[in-house]
Amino acid sequence: MAKKEKSEYLIQAVSHALDLLEQFHGETDELGVTELSKRLKLHKNNVFRLLATLESRGYIEQNKVTENYRLGLKTLELGQTFIKQMGLLRQSKPVIEDLVKICNETTYVAVLKDFHIIYLDSIETSKTVRVVPRVGSRLPAYCTAAGKVQIAYMSSEEIDHYLPTRELQKFTANTITDREELKKQLALIAEQGYAIDNEELDEGVKCVGAPIRDYTRRIIGAVSISGPSMRFTDERISRELIPLVIRAAEEISSKLGYQK
């Protein structure tokens, strides 16, 4: 009996669903039903059914403001899993090790999850006074450098969706709890390409962070440098630490296939 070709086992509906997901690439963040119908050469009713199925599983979500569709969190989870399998930690490890050798401050690699950051890895400074590593910790994104530099590139609607409906918790005197003030700072962060945590989560601790991108140009994490405020003077942050953290983030991004 002749062996069947793999192409004979293809399920058309699954193929169409994957074709739909693949339309969201490059700079394309959102698409409407009409545009998807044209691209896929499918009737709108078929596109609606595909979208409804994918939305029910979390792979597609609808923007309630524009009524267009975009990739859901489930695709992000799959992407993050793939990146980890590709070796986000493996690729970042030597970079943050070199970073500590240069500045001798504690460095981190962190990812964003449900508007919180999770530290995946850390290399400690050799100095006696140091910031305690928080690998595995889940911390609010809005008052950390690694968090702010990732949410800064979200749309205003996405930020509104992710921010807690209740008042933002104030951890220190410097924590930004006013949403409009936070949005202004996030816009500046997106423009300059780095974020600073000016004792916003912990008193006496400052941090600088820059975004890590993958080959799809999406931000999939951040690298940060953290330490006591007494060592993180404005001049040192500006002249030394910001250039270092940006360069480290760019190096990790390049290893993950990102091209400017």
C-alpha positions in Angstrom: 0.0 0.0 0.0 1.4 3.3 -1.1 2.3 5.7 1.7 0.2 8.9 1.6 1.9 12.3 1.2 1.6 14.6 4.3 -0.3 17.1 2.2 -3.1 14.6 1.9 -3.7 14.8 5.7 -4.2 18.6 5.8 -7.4 19.9 7.3 -8.6 22.9 5.4 -10.2 24.7 8.4 -7.0 24.4 10.4 -5.0 25.7 7.5 -7.3 28.7 7.1 -7.0 29.4 10.8 -3.3 29.4 10.6 -3.4 31.6 7.5 -5.5 34.1 9.4 -3.0 34.2 12.3 -0.1 34.7 9.9 -1.7 37.9 8.6 -0.6 39.6 11.9 3.0 40.2 11.2 5.5 43.0 10.9 3.9 46.3 11.6 0.4 44.9 11.3 -1.1 45.0 14.8 -4.9 45.0 14.0 -7.1 43.9 11.1 -10.8 44.1 10.4 -13.1 41.4 9.0 -13.3 43.0 5.6 -9.5 43.2 5.2 -9.0 39.6 6.5 -11.6 38.4 4.0 -9.8 40.1 1.1 -6.4 38.8 2.2 -7.6 35.2 2.8 -10.0 35.2 -0.2 -12.7 33.8 2.1 -16.3 34.9 2.6 -16.8 37.2 5.6 -19.0 34.5 7.3 -16.1 32.1 7.2 -13.8 34.7 8.6 -16.2 35.4 11.4 -16.3 31.7 12.3 -12.5 31.5 12.3 -12.2 34.6 14.4 -14.9 33.4 16.9 -13.1 30.0 17.3 -9.7 31.6 17.8 -11.1 34.2 20.1 -12.7 31.6 22.3 -9.3 30.0 22.8 -7.5 33.2 23.4 -5.4 33.3 20.2 -7.3 36.3 18.9 -8.9 39.2 20.7 -11.1 42.1 19.6 -10.2 45.7 20.3 -13.4 47.0 21.9 -12.5 50.5 20.8 -11.8 49.9 17.1 -13.7 46.6 16.8 -10.7 45.2 14.8 -8.9 42.1 15.8 -5.4 41.4 17.0 -3.3 38.5 18.4 -4.4 37.3 21.8 -2.3 36.5 24.9 -2.3 32.8 24.0 -0.1 33.5 21.0 2.2 35.6 23.2 2.5 32.7 25.6 3.4 30.4 22.8 5.9 33.0 21.5 7.5 33.4 24.9 7.7 29.6 25.2 9.4 29.4 21.8 11.8 32.2 22.7 12.7 30.4 25.9 13.2 27.2 23.9 15.4 29.2 21.5 17.3 30.3 24.5 16.4 33.8 25.8 18.2 32.9 29.0 21.0 31.2 27.2 21.6 34.1 24.9 21.2 36.8 27.7 23.4 35.1 30.3 26.8 36.0 28.9 25.6 39.5 28.1 24.5 40.3 31.6 27.6 38.6 33.0 29.7 41.0 31.0 27.5 43.8 32.1 28.2 43.1 35.7 32.0 42.9 35.0 31.8 46.4 33.5 29.6 48.3 36.0 29.7 45.8 39.0 26.0 46.3 39.8 23.2 43.6 39.9 21.6 42.9 36.5 18.4 41.2 35.5 16.5 39.8 32.6 12.7 40.1 33.0 9.5 39.3 31.0 6.1 40.9 31.2 3.1 38.7 32.3 -0.4 40.1 33.0 1.0 43.6 33.6 3.5 42.3 36.1 7.2 41.5 35.5 8.8 38.3 36.3 12.6 38.2 36.8 14.0 35.2 34.9 17.7 35.6 35.7 20.1 37.8 37.7 23.8 38.3 38.1 24.8 39.9 41.4 27.4 42.6 42.1 30.4 41.7 44.2 29.8 44.8 46.4 28.7 44.3 50.0 25.8 46.8 49.7 23.6 45.3 47.0 20.1 44.8 45.9 18.8 41.3 46.8 18.0 39.3 43.6 14.4 38.6 42.9 14.5 35.8 40.4 11.0 34.3 40.1 9.4 37.3 41.8 6.2 38.9 40.3 6.3 42.7 40.6 4.0 45.5 39.3 5.2 46.7 35.9 4.2 50.4 36.4 6.8 51.1 39.0 9.8 49.1 37.8 12.2 50.0 35.0 12.0 46.6 33.4 8.2 46.8 33.5 7.8 50.4 32.3 10.1 49.9 29.3 7.9 47.0 28.1 4.4 48.6 28.6 5.6 51.9 27.2 5.3 50.5 23.7 1.6 49.4 24.2 -1.2 51.5 22.7 -3.2 53.8 25.1 -6.1 51.4 24.9 -4.0 48.5 25.9 -2.5 50.4 28.8 -6.0 51.3 30.0 -7.0 47.6 29.7 -4.1 46.3 31.7 -3.9 49.0 34.4 -5.9 48.0 37.5 -9.3 49.6 37.7 -8.6 50.4 41.4 -6.1 53.1 42.4 -2.5 52.2 41.7 -0.7 51.1 44.8 1.8 53.6 46.2 4.9 51.7 47.3 7.1 54.8 48.0 6.8 58.6 47.9 8.0 58.4 44.2 5.5 55.8 43.0 3.5 57.3 40.1 -0.2 56.5 40.9 -1.9 59.1 38.6 -2.7 57.3 35.3 -2.3 60.4 33.1 1.1 61.2 34.6 2.1 57.6 34.1 1.0 57.7 30.5 3.1 60.8 29.9 6.1 59.1 31.3 5.5 56.0 29.3 5.3 58.1 26.1 8.7 59.6 27.0 10.2 56.2 27.7 9.0 54.9 24.3 10.7 57.9 22.6 14.0 57.6 24.4 14.3 53.8 24.5 15.0 53.2 28.2 13.3 53.6 31.6 14.4 54.6 35.0 12.9 53.4 38.3 13.6 56.3 40.6 13.0 54.6 44.0 9.4 53.9 42.8 9.1 50.4 44.1 11.7 50.3 46.9 13.1 53.3 48.8 16.8 53.6 48.3 16.9 51.5 45.2 17.2 52.8 41.6 17.1 50.9 38.3 17.5 51.4 34.6 16.1 49.2 31.9 15.9 48.7 28.2 13.7 46.5 26.0 14.7 43.2 24.4 13.2 42.4 21.0 13.1 39.2 19.0 13.3 38.5 15.3 9.6 39.6 14.8 10.5 43.0 16.3 8.2 42.4 19.3 9.4 43.3 22.8 9.7 40.0 24.6 11.6 41.1 27.7 13.9 43.7 29.3 17.4 43.9 30.7 18.0 46.1 33.8 20.7 47.3 36.1 19.7 47.9 39.8 21.5 49.2 42.8 21.5 51.5 45.9 20.5 55.1 45.2 23.8 56.3 46.7 25.7 54.7 43.9 23.1 55.5 41.2 23.7 59.3 40.9 22.0 61.2 38.1 25.4 61.7 36.4 26.3 58.0 36.6 22.9 56.9 35.3 23.1 59.3 32.4 26.8 58.8 31.4 27.4 55.2 32.2 24.4 53.0 33.1 21.9 54.1 30.4 24.4 53.5 27.5 25.4 50.1 29.0 21.9 48.8 29.5 20.8 49.9 26.0 23.9 48.2 24.4 23.2 45.0 26.4 19.5 44.9 25.3 20.6 45.5 21.7 23.1 42.7 21.9 20.6 40.2 23.3 18.0 41.3 20.7 20.6 40.7 18.0 21.3 37.2 19.3 17.5 36.6 19.0 17.4 37.6 15.4 16.3 41.2 15.7 17.4 43.6 13.0 17.0 47.3 13.1 
